[in-house]
Amino acid sequence: MHTNSSSGQFKAFKMIKLLKLSISALFFTMAISLASADDEVSPTLKEYKSTKMGFELSYPETWAISEDSETSIALRRFVKEQNRVAFISFFLQKNINPKRLPISEWYLKMLASYKKSGTKPPDSINTELGGQPVVLIKHDGNLGTSYNYYWGLNTDILSMNFHPNKDIKDDVDKIISTIKIYESN
């Protein structure tokens, strides 16, 4: 009788394991289907405008946009080849430039904190993007190269951050080319 009980438990265990495998296979199939749908080439661009954060842009419909807070938004796209989500983040740092310094001067003040700590500051370039002066910082780290753009908007600083790779480069280039910066509310 003890043998029948063990045999019944073993069958139940095998059924549960088979059920778990079936559920995993179903989720995997759904993820592949969604990823394939996301990877379809689409020339259609969606528009996004944030008067609170002071910018607008267009983005491919294969990307999704989320307003994480009044001072943070993110564009996201699933990259099937890498089984990860690519993203571009925008953050508005309120009132951190009370003297309304031009962005290049504000950044020079920020560099002073690097020098005090003895840390080598990342490479930066003063350029223009979205019709406004911007500081571009390129940083090589454990996750690869990241890019950070900083705009001065009155007393606020708007930043855009992303890690480009070959799978999203064309999309990122499209998105960046459509950015328009204006004063935040």
C-alpha positions as CSV (number, residue, x, y, z in Angstrom):
1,M,0.0,0.0,0.0
2,H,2.9,2.3,0.7
3,T,4.1,1.6,-2.9
4,N,0.8,2.7,-4.4
5,S,0.9,5.9,-2.4
6,S,4.5,6.6,-3.6
7,S,3.5,5.7,-7.1
8,G,0.5,8.1,-7.0
9,Q,2.7,10.9,-5.6
10,F,5.3,10.2,-8.4
11,K,2.5,10.4,-11.1
12,A,1.2,13.6,-9.5
13,F,4.7,15.1,-9.5
14,K,5.2,14.1,-13.2
15,M,1.9,15.7,-14.1
16,I,2.7,18.9,-12.3
17,K,6.2,19.0,-13.9
18,L,4.6,18.4,-17.4
19,L,2.0,21.2,-16.7
20,K,4.8,23.6,-15.7
21,L,6.7,22.8,-18.9
22,S,3.5,23.3,-21.0
23,I,2.8,26.6,-19.4
24,S,6.5,27.7,-19.9
25,A,6.2,26.6,-23.6
26,L,3.0,28.6,-24.0
27,F,4.6,31.8,-22.5
28,F,7.7,31.3,-24.6
29,T,5.5,31.0,-27.8
30,M,3.5,34.1,-26.8
31,A,6.8,36.1,-26.2
32,I,8.1,35.1,-29.6
33,S,4.9,36.0,-31.3
34,L,4.9,39.4,-29.6
35,A,8.5,40.0,-30.4
36,S,7.9,39.1,-34.0
37,A,5.1,41.6,-34.2
38,D,7.3,44.2,-32.6
39,D,10.1,43.7,-35.1
40,E,8.0,44.3,-38.2
41,V,9.3,47.3,-40.1
42,S,6.9,50.2,-39.9
43,P,7.5,53.6,-41.4
44,T,4.7,55.1,-39.3
45,L,5.8,57.5,-36.6
46,K,3.8,58.5,-33.5
47,E,4.0,61.9,-32.0
48,Y,4.7,62.7,-28.3
49,K,4.7,66.1,-26.7
50,S,5.3,67.1,-23.1
51,T,4.7,70.7,-22.2
52,K,5.7,69.9,-18.6
53,M,9.1,68.5,-19.6
54,G,9.7,70.9,-22.5
55,F,10.1,68.7,-25.5
56,E,8.4,66.8,-28.3
57,L,9.5,64.0,-30.6
58,S,8.3,61.3,-33.0
59,Y,9.0,57.6,-32.5
60,P,8.3,54.4,-34.5
61,E,5.1,52.6,-33.6
62,T,7.2,49.5,-32.6
63,W,8.2,51.5,-29.5
64,A,6.0,52.2,-26.5
65,I,6.1,55.4,-24.4
66,S,5.3,55.6,-20.7
67,E,5.1,58.6,-18.5
68,D,6.7,57.2,-15.3
69,S,6.1,60.5,-13.5
70,E,5.7,64.2,-14.2
71,T,9.5,64.5,-14.6
72,S,10.3,61.1,-16.2
73,I,9.3,59.3,-19.4
74,A,10.7,56.3,-21.2
75,L,10.5,54.9,-24.7
76,R,10.8,51.1,-24.8
77,R,11.1,48.4,-27.5
78,F,11.6,44.7,-27.1
79,V,14.7,43.6,-29.0
80,K,14.1,39.9,-30.0
81,E,17.7,39.2,-31.0
82,Q,18.9,40.1,-27.5
83,N,15.8,39.1,-25.6
84,R,15.8,42.4,-23.8
85,V,14.1,45.8,-23.7
86,A,15.9,48.7,-25.3
87,F,15.0,52.1,-23.8
88,I,15.5,55.9,-24.1
89,S,14.9,57.8,-20.9
90,F,14.1,61.4,-20.4
91,F,14.4,63.1,-17.0
92,L,13.6,66.6,-16.0
93,Q,15.6,67.8,-13.0
94,K,13.7,70.7,-11.5
95,N,15.4,73.8,-10.2
96,I,19.0,72.5,-10.3
97,N,20.1,75.5,-12.4
98,P,18.8,78.4,-10.2
99,K,21.2,80.9,-11.9
100,R,19.9,79.9,-15.4
101,L,23.4,79.3,-16.6
102,P,23.8,78.2,-20.2
103,I,24.1,74.4,-20.3
104,S,27.8,74.4,-21.1
105,E,28.5,76.6,-18.1
106,W,26.2,74.5,-15.8
107,Y,28.1,71.4,-16.9
108,L,31.5,73.0,-16.2
109,K,30.3,73.6,-12.6
110,M,29.2,69.9,-12.4
111,L,32.7,68.9,-13.6
112,A,34.2,70.6,-10.5
113,S,32.6,67.9,-8.4
114,Y,34.4,65.2,-10.4
115,K,37.7,67.0,-9.9
116,K,37.2,67.3,-6.2
117,S,36.4,63.5,-5.9
118,G,39.5,62.6,-8.0
119,T,37.3,60.8,-10.5
120,K,38.0,61.3,-14.2
121,P,35.0,62.9,-15.8
122,P,33.4,61.3,-18.9
123,D,34.1,62.8,-22.3
124,S,31.7,65.5,-23.3
125,I,30.9,67.6,-26.4
126,N,29.1,70.9,-26.6
127,T,26.7,70.7,-29.6
128,E,23.1,71.4,-30.6
129,L,20.1,69.1,-30.7
130,G,16.4,69.8,-31.0
131,G,17.2,73.5,-31.8
132,Q,18.9,74.1,-28.5
133,P,22.5,73.9,-27.1
134,V,23.2,70.6,-25.5
135,V,26.0,68.8,-23.7
136,L,26.6,65.3,-25.0
137,I,28.4,62.9,-22.7
138,K,29.6,59.5,-23.9
139,H,30.4,57.0,-21.2
140,D,31.9,53.5,-21.7
141,G,30.9,51.2,-18.9
142,N,30.1,47.5,-18.1
143,L,26.9,47.6,-20.2
144,G,28.7,49.1,-23.2
145,T,28.6,52.7,-24.4
146,S,25.9,55.0,-23.1
147,Y,25.0,58.5,-24.3
148,N,23.6,61.3,-22.1
149,Y,22.3,64.6,-23.5
150,Y,21.7,67.6,-21.2
151,W,19.6,70.7,-22.1
152,G,19.1,73.8,-20.0
153,L,15.5,74.9,-19.6
154,N,15.3,78.0,-17.5
155,T,16.2,76.6,-14.0
156,D,15.6,73.0,-15.0
157,I,17.9,70.5,-16.7
158,L,16.4,68.0,-19.2
159,S,18.4,64.8,-19.8
160,M,18.1,62.0,-22.3
161,N,19.9,58.7,-21.7
162,F,20.3,55.6,-23.9
163,H,22.6,52.6,-24.7
164,P,22.6,52.3,-28.5
165,N,23.3,49.0,-30.3
166,K,23.0,47.8,-33.8
167,D,19.5,46.5,-33.3
168,I,18.0,49.9,-32.4
169,K,20.5,52.3,-34.0
170,D,18.2,53.2,-36.9
171,D,15.2,53.8,-34.6
172,V,17.3,55.9,-32.2
173,D,18.6,58.0,-35.1
174,K,15.0,58.6,-36.3
175,I,13.9,59.6,-32.8
176,I,16.8,61.9,-32.1
177,S,16.3,63.6,-35.5
178,T,12.8,64.6,-34.5
179,I,13.4,66.0,-31.0
180,K,12.3,69.6,-30.5
181,I,13.2,71.4,-27.2
182,Y,11.3,74.4,-25.8
183,E,10.8,75.8,-22.3
184,S,9.1,73.5,-19.7
185,N,6.1,74.6,-17.8
